[in-house]
Amino acid sequence: MCAKVARFYSWTHNDISELAYIDLLTYYKAIDNIEAQEMLIKMQISDYPQMKANSRSKMHRKLSQMANPIKFEEKVVTSEEMAKMLGASL
């Protein structure tokens, strides 16, 4: 278990020895989930050239949100609010 965690996260033996056992177990159990998510993304990317434009846009947005979760907020913005954000006066 320690070897797999060290290899996956690129940690040293000292890094792992400082972890509590419960934390080590949590990181170990997360490896399969992370690898499965990465495989699904790779499969989607391999299908990308054959996708319709709408599907490509959805996939790009989903991956962008995963990569930058804080930057994306679903909110309707009025013209006045947009002008304020941009520092323009109406």
DSSP file (Angstrom, degrees, kcal/mol; ACC not computed):
  #  RESIDUE AA STRUCTURE BP1 BP2  ACC     N-H-->O    O-->H-N    N-H-->O    O-->H-N    TCO  KAPPA ALPHA  PHI   PSI    X-CA   Y-CA   Z-CA
    1    1 A M     >        0   0    0      0, 0.0     4,-2.2     0, 0.0     5,-0.2   0.000 360.0 360.0 360.0 -46.0    0.0    0.0    0.0
    2    2 A C  H  >  +     0   0    0      1,-0.2     4,-2.7     2,-0.2     5,-0.2   0.891 360.0  52.2 -61.9 -40.0    2.7    2.5    0.9
    3    3 A A  H  > S+     0   0    0      2,-0.2     4,-2.5     1,-0.2    -1,-0.2   0.907 109.8  48.3 -64.4 -41.2    4.6    1.8   -2.3
    4    4 A K  H  > S+     0   0    0      2,-0.2     4,-2.8     1,-0.2     5,-0.2   0.918 113.3  47.3 -65.7 -43.0    1.5    2.5   -4.4
    5    5 A V  H  X S+     0   0    0     -4,-2.2     4,-2.5     2,-0.2     6,-0.3   0.920 112.8  49.5 -63.3 -44.2    0.7    5.7   -2.6
    6    6 A A  H  X>S+     0   0    0     -4,-2.7     5,-1.6    -5,-0.2     4,-0.9   0.919 115.0  43.8 -62.1 -43.9    4.4    6.9   -2.9
    7    7 A R  H  <5S+     0   0    0     -4,-2.5     3,-0.3     3,-0.2    -2,-0.2   0.934 115.7  46.8 -67.6 -46.1    4.4    6.2   -6.6
    8    8 A F  H  <5S+     0   0    0     -4,-2.8    -2,-0.2     1,-0.2    -1,-0.2   0.919 123.7  31.4 -64.9 -45.6    1.0    7.7   -7.4
    9    9 A Y  H  <5S-     0   0    0     -4,-2.5    -1,-0.2    -5,-0.2    -2,-0.2   0.437 105.2-122.3 -94.1  -0.1    1.5   10.9   -5.4
   10   10 A S  T  <5 +     0   0    0     -4,-0.9     2,-0.3    -3,-0.3    -3,-0.2   0.913  58.9 154.1  58.0  45.7    5.3   11.1   -6.0
   11   11 A W      < -     0   0    0     -5,-1.6    -1,-0.2    -6,-0.3     2,-0.1  -0.685  40.1-125.5-101.7 156.6    5.9   11.1   -2.2
   12   12 A T     >  -     0   0    0     -2,-0.3     4,-2.0     1,-0.1     5,-0.2  -0.449  31.3-103.2 -90.9 170.7    9.0   10.0   -0.4
   13   13 A H  H  > S+     0   0    0      1,-0.2     4,-2.5     2,-0.2     5,-0.2   0.885 124.1  54.3 -60.6 -38.5    9.1    7.4    2.4
   14   14 A N  H  > S+     0   0    0      2,-0.2     4,-1.1     1,-0.2    -1,-0.2   0.898 105.1  53.1 -63.7 -40.1    9.5   10.3    4.9
   15   15 A D  H  4 S+     0   0    0      1,-0.2     3,-0.5     2,-0.2     4,-0.4   0.934 113.4  43.3 -58.8 -46.1    6.4   12.0    3.5
   16   16 A I  H >< S+     0   0    0     -4,-2.0     3,-1.4     1,-0.2    -2,-0.2   0.875 107.5  58.6 -70.0 -37.8    4.4    8.8    4.0
   17   17 A S  H 3< S+     0   0    0     -4,-2.5    -1,-0.2     1,-0.3    -2,-0.2   0.742 101.3  57.5 -66.4 -20.8    5.8    8.1    7.5
   18   18 A E  T 3< S+     0   0    0     -4,-1.1    -1,-0.3    -3,-0.5     2,-0.2   0.613  90.0  94.3 -83.0 -12.4    4.5   11.4    8.7
   19   19 A L  S <  S-     0   0    0     -3,-1.4     2,-0.1    -4,-0.4    -3,-0.0  -0.518  81.0-116.7 -80.5 145.8    0.9   10.6    7.8
   20   20 A A     >  -     0   0    0     -2,-0.2     4,-2.4     1,-0.1     3,-0.4  -0.502  31.3-113.5 -70.9 151.8   -1.5    9.1   10.2
   21   21 A Y  H  > S+     0   0    0      1,-0.2     4,-2.6     2,-0.2     5,-0.2   0.884 116.8  54.0 -57.8 -40.6   -2.6    5.6    9.1
   22   22 A I  H  > S+     0   0    0      1,-0.2     4,-1.9     2,-0.2    -1,-0.2   0.875 109.7  48.0 -63.5 -36.7   -6.2    6.8    8.5
   23   23 A D  H  > S+     0   0    0     -3,-0.4     4,-2.5     2,-0.2    -1,-0.2   0.909 110.6  51.0 -69.0 -41.9   -4.9    9.6    6.2
   24   24 A L  H  X S+     0   0    0     -4,-2.4     4,-2.4     1,-0.2    -2,-0.2   0.915 110.6  49.5 -59.3 -43.6   -2.7    7.1    4.4
   25   25 A L  H  X S+     0   0    0     -4,-2.6     4,-2.6     2,-0.2    -1,-0.2   0.883 109.0  52.4 -63.8 -39.3   -5.7    4.8    3.9
   26   26 A T  H  X S+     0   0    0     -4,-1.9     4,-1.5     2,-0.2    -2,-0.2   0.933 111.4  45.9 -62.5 -46.8   -7.8    7.7    2.6
   27   27 A Y  H  X S+     0   0    0     -4,-2.5     4,-0.8     1,-0.2    -2,-0.2   0.895 112.6  51.8 -62.7 -40.0   -5.2    8.6    0.0
   28   28 A Y  H >X S+     0   0    0     -4,-2.4     3,-0.9     1,-0.2     4,-0.6   0.930 109.5  48.2 -62.9 -46.0   -4.8    4.9   -0.9
   29   29 A K  H 3X S+     0   0    0     -4,-2.6     4,-0.7     1,-0.2     3,-0.3   0.786 106.3  59.0 -66.9 -26.6   -8.6    4.5   -1.5
   30   30 A A  H 3X S+     0   0    0     -4,-1.5     4,-2.6     1,-0.2    -1,-0.2   0.719  87.2  77.6 -74.7 -20.7   -8.7    7.7   -3.6
   31   31 A I  H <X S+     0   0    0     -3,-0.9     4,-2.8    -4,-0.8     5,-0.2   0.923  93.0  48.0 -58.3 -48.6   -6.2    6.3   -6.1
   32   32 A D  H  X S+     0   0    0     -4,-0.6     4,-2.2    -3,-0.3    -1,-0.2   0.896 112.7  49.5 -61.2 -40.3   -8.7    4.0   -7.9
   33   33 A N  H  X S+     0   0    0     -4,-0.7     4,-2.4     2,-0.2    -1,-0.2   0.931 112.6  46.8 -63.5 -45.2  -11.3    6.8   -8.2
   34   34 A I  H  X S+     0   0    0     -4,-2.6     4,-2.4     1,-0.2    -2,-0.2   0.919 112.7  49.2 -63.9 -44.1   -8.7    9.3   -9.5
   35   35 A E  H  X S+     0   0    0     -4,-2.8     4,-2.1    -5,-0.2    -1,-0.2   0.886 111.0  50.4 -63.7 -38.2   -7.4    6.8  -12.1
   36   36 A A  H  X S+     0   0    0     -4,-2.2     4,-2.3    -5,-0.2    -2,-0.2   0.909 110.4  49.4 -66.3 -41.9  -11.0    6.0  -13.2
   37   37 A Q  H  X S+     0   0    0     -4,-2.4     4,-2.2     1,-0.2    -2,-0.2   0.915 111.1  49.8 -62.3 -42.9  -11.8    9.6  -13.7
   38   38 A E  H  X S+     0   0    0     -4,-2.4     4,-2.2     1,-0.2    -1,-0.2   0.887 110.0  51.0 -63.6 -38.6   -8.6   10.2  -15.7
   39   39 A M  H  X S+     0   0    0     -4,-2.1     4,-2.3     2,-0.2    -2,-0.2   0.910 109.1  50.5 -65.8 -42.2   -9.5    7.2  -17.9
   40   40 A L  H  X S+     0   0    0     -4,-2.3     4,-2.3     1,-0.2    -2,-0.2   0.908 110.6  49.7 -61.9 -41.4  -13.0    8.5  -18.5
   41   41 A I  H  X S+     0   0    0     -4,-2.2     4,-2.5     1,-0.2    -1,-0.2   0.912 109.8  50.8 -64.0 -41.8  -11.5   11.9  -19.5
   42   42 A K  H  X S+     0   0    0     -4,-2.2     4,-2.1     1,-0.2    -1,-0.2   0.887 109.7  50.9 -62.6 -38.3   -9.0   10.2  -21.9
   43   43 A M  H  X S+     0   0    0     -4,-2.3     4,-1.2     2,-0.2    -1,-0.2   0.909 110.8  48.3 -65.8 -41.2  -11.9    8.2  -23.5
   44   44 A Q  H  X S+     0   0    0     -4,-2.3     4,-0.7     1,-0.2     3,-0.3   0.908 110.7  51.4 -64.4 -40.9  -13.9   11.4  -24.0
   45   45 A I  H >< S+     0   0    0     -4,-2.5     3,-0.8     1,-0.2    -1,-0.2   0.881 106.0  54.1 -64.5 -38.2  -10.8   13.2  -25.5
   46   46 A S  H 3< S+     0   0    0     -4,-2.1    -1,-0.2     1,-0.2    -2,-0.2   0.804 110.9  47.0 -67.3 -26.6  -10.3   10.3  -27.9
   47   47 A D  H >X S+     0   0    0     -4,-1.2     3,-1.3    -3,-0.3     4,-0.7   0.560  86.6  98.2 -84.9  -9.9  -13.9   10.7  -29.1
   48   48 A Y  G X< S+     0   0    0     -3,-0.8     3,-1.2    -4,-0.7    -1,-0.2   0.846  76.2  53.8 -51.5 -47.1  -13.5   14.5  -29.3
   49   49 A P  G 34 S+     0   0    0      0, 0.0    -1,-0.3     0, 0.0    -2,-0.1   0.808 112.0  46.2 -61.9 -27.3  -12.9   14.7  -33.1
   50   50 A Q  G <4 S+     0   0    0     -3,-1.3    -2,-0.2    -4,-0.2    -3,-0.1   0.527  92.4 105.7 -91.1  -6.2  -16.1   12.8  -33.8
   51   51 A M  S << S-     0   0    0     -3,-1.2     2,-0.1    -4,-0.7    -3,-0.0  -0.353  75.2-111.2 -75.0 153.4  -18.3   14.7  -31.4
   52   52 A K     >  -     0   0    0      1,-0.1     4,-2.4    -2,-0.1     5,-0.2  -0.438  35.7-104.6 -74.9 159.1  -20.8   17.3  -32.6
   53   53 A A  H  > S+     0   0    0      1,-0.2     4,-2.3     2,-0.2     5,-0.2   0.867 120.6  52.7 -55.6 -41.1  -20.1   20.9  -31.8
   54   54 A N  H  > S+     0   0    0      1,-0.2     4,-2.2     2,-0.2    -1,-0.2   0.913 110.5  46.9 -62.9 -43.8  -22.6   21.0  -28.9
   55   55 A S  H  > S+     0   0    0      2,-0.2     4,-2.4     1,-0.2    -1,-0.2   0.883 111.0  52.2 -66.4 -38.6  -21.1   18.0  -27.3
   56   56 A R  H  X S+     0   0    0     -4,-2.4     4,-2.7     2,-0.2    -2,-0.2   0.916 109.4  49.8 -63.3 -42.3  -17.6   19.3  -27.7
   57   57 A S  H  X S+     0   0    0     -4,-2.3     4,-2.5    -5,-0.2    -2,-0.2   0.917 111.2  48.7 -62.8 -43.7  -18.6   22.6  -26.0
   58   58 A K  H  X S+     0   0    0     -4,-2.2     4,-2.5     2,-0.2    -1,-0.2   0.922 113.1  47.3 -61.5 -44.5  -20.2   20.8  -23.1
   59   59 A M  H  X S+     0   0    0     -4,-2.4     4,-2.6     2,-0.2     5,-0.2   0.922 112.0  49.7 -64.8 -43.4  -17.2   18.6  -22.6
   60   60 A H  H  X S+     0   0    0     -4,-2.7     4,-2.4     1,-0.2    -2,-0.2   0.919 112.6  47.5 -61.7 -43.8  -14.8   21.6  -22.8
   61   61 A R  H  X S+     0   0    0     -4,-2.5     4,-2.5     2,-0.2    -1,-0.2   0.919 111.5  50.5 -64.1 -43.3  -16.9   23.5  -20.2
   62   62 A K  H  X S+     0   0    0     -4,-2.5     4,-2.1     1,-0.2    -2,-0.2   0.929 113.1  45.1 -61.2 -46.0  -17.1   20.5  -17.9
   63   63 A L  H  X S+     0   0    0     -4,-2.6     4,-2.3     1,-0.2    -1,-0.2   0.882 112.3  52.2 -66.2 -37.6  -13.3   20.0  -18.0
   64   64 A S  H  X S+     0   0    0     -4,-2.4     4,-2.3    -5,-0.2    -2,-0.2   0.898 109.7  49.1 -64.7 -39.8  -12.7   23.7  -17.5
   65   65 A Q  H  < S+     0   0    0     -4,-2.5    -2,-0.2     2,-0.2    -1,-0.2   0.884 111.0  50.1 -66.4 -37.9  -15.0   23.7  -14.5
   66   66 A M  H  < S+     0   0    0     -4,-2.1    -2,-0.2     1,-0.2    -1,-0.2   0.897 114.8  44.0 -65.8 -39.0  -13.1   20.7  -13.1
   67   67 A A  H  < S+     0   0    0     -4,-2.3    -2,-0.2     1,-0.2    -1,-0.2   0.833 130.7  23.1 -74.9 -32.6   -9.8   22.4  -13.6
   68   68 A N    >X  +     0   0    0     -4,-2.3     3,-0.8    -5,-0.2     4,-0.7  -0.573  69.3 164.7-133.4  68.8  -10.9   25.8  -12.3
   69   69 A P  T 34 S+     0   0    0      0, 0.0     3,-0.4     0, 0.0    -1,-0.1   0.775  74.5  53.7 -63.7 -27.8  -13.9   25.3  -10.0
   70   70 A I  T 34 S+     0   0    0      1,-0.2    -5,-0.1     3,-0.0    -2,-0.0   0.796 100.0  61.3 -78.2 -27.5  -13.8   28.7   -8.3
   71   71 A K  T <4 S+     0   0    0     -3,-0.8     2,-0.6    -6,-0.1    -1,-0.2   0.719  91.8  75.7 -73.4 -21.1  -13.9   30.6  -11.6
   72   72 A F     <  +     0   0    0     -4,-0.7     2,-0.4    -3,-0.4    -1,-0.1  -0.828  51.1 163.0-103.9 120.7  -17.3   29.3  -12.7
   73   73 A E        -     0   0    0     -2,-0.6     2,-1.0     2,-0.1    -3,-0.0  -1.000  35.4-132.3-131.5 133.2  -20.5   30.6  -11.2
   74   74 A E        +     0   0    0     -2,-0.4     2,-0.3     2,-0.0    -2,-0.0  -0.749  52.5 137.5 -84.3 106.0  -23.9   30.1  -12.7
   75   75 A K        -     0   0    0     -2,-1.0     2,-0.5     2,-0.0    -2,-0.1  -0.972  52.3-127.6-153.2 134.2  -25.4   33.5  -12.5
   76   76 A V        -     0   0    0     -2,-0.3     2,-0.5     1,-0.0    -2,-0.0  -0.717  29.3-159.7 -81.8 129.4  -27.5   35.6  -14.9
   77   77 A V        -     0   0    0     -2,-0.5     2,-0.1     4,-0.0    -2,-0.0  -0.936   7.0-138.8-115.8 131.1  -25.9   39.1  -15.2
   78   78 A T     >  -     0   0    0     -2,-0.5     4,-2.3     1,-0.1     5,-0.2  -0.343  28.6-107.4 -79.4 167.1  -27.9   42.1  -16.4
   79   79 A S  H  > S+     0   0    0      1,-0.2     4,-2.4     2,-0.2     5,-0.2   0.889 121.2  52.0 -61.0 -39.7  -26.4   44.7  -18.8
   80   80 A E  H  > S+     0   0    0      2,-0.2     4,-2.2     1,-0.2    -1,-0.2   0.915 109.7  48.1 -64.6 -43.3  -26.1   47.2  -16.0
   81   81 A E  H  > S+     0   0    0      1,-0.2     4,-2.4     2,-0.2    -2,-0.2   0.898 111.4  50.9 -63.8 -40.0  -24.2   44.7  -13.8
   82   82 A M  H  X S+     0   0    0     -4,-2.3     4,-2.0     2,-0.2    -2,-0.2   0.910 108.7  51.3 -63.9 -42.0  -21.9   43.8  -16.6
   83   83 A A  H  X>S+     0   0    0     -4,-2.4     5,-2.7     1,-0.2     4,-0.6   0.909 110.0  49.6 -61.5 -42.1  -21.2   47.5  -17.2
   84   84 A K  H ><5S+     0   0    0     -4,-2.2     3,-1.0     1,-0.2    -2,-0.2   0.917 109.5  51.6 -62.2 -43.2  -20.4   48.0  -13.5
   85   85 A M  H 3<5S+     0   0    0     -4,-2.4    -1,-0.2     1,-0.3    -2,-0.2   0.863 112.9  45.4 -61.2 -35.6  -18.0   44.9  -13.6
   86   86 A L  H 3<5S-     0   0    0     -4,-2.0    -1,-0.3    -5,-0.2    -2,-0.2   0.496 114.9-116.8 -88.1  -3.8  -16.2   46.4  -16.6
   87   87 A G  T <<5 +     0   0    0     -3,-1.0     2,-0.2    -4,-0.6    -3,-0.2   0.683  67.4 139.4  79.1  17.8  -16.0   49.9  -15.1
   88   88 A A      < -     0   0    0     -5,-2.7     2,-0.4    -6,-0.2    -1,-0.3  -0.639  44.9-139.4 -93.9 152.7  -18.2   51.5  -17.7
   89   89 A S              0   0    0     -2,-0.2    -9,-0.0    -3,-0.1    -5,-0.0  -0.913 360.0 360.0-111.1 141.8  -20.8   54.1  -17.1
   90   90 A L              0   0    0     -2,-0.4    -1,-0.1   -10,-0.1   -10,-0.0   0.426 360.0 360.0 -94.8 360.0  -24.2   54.0  -18.9
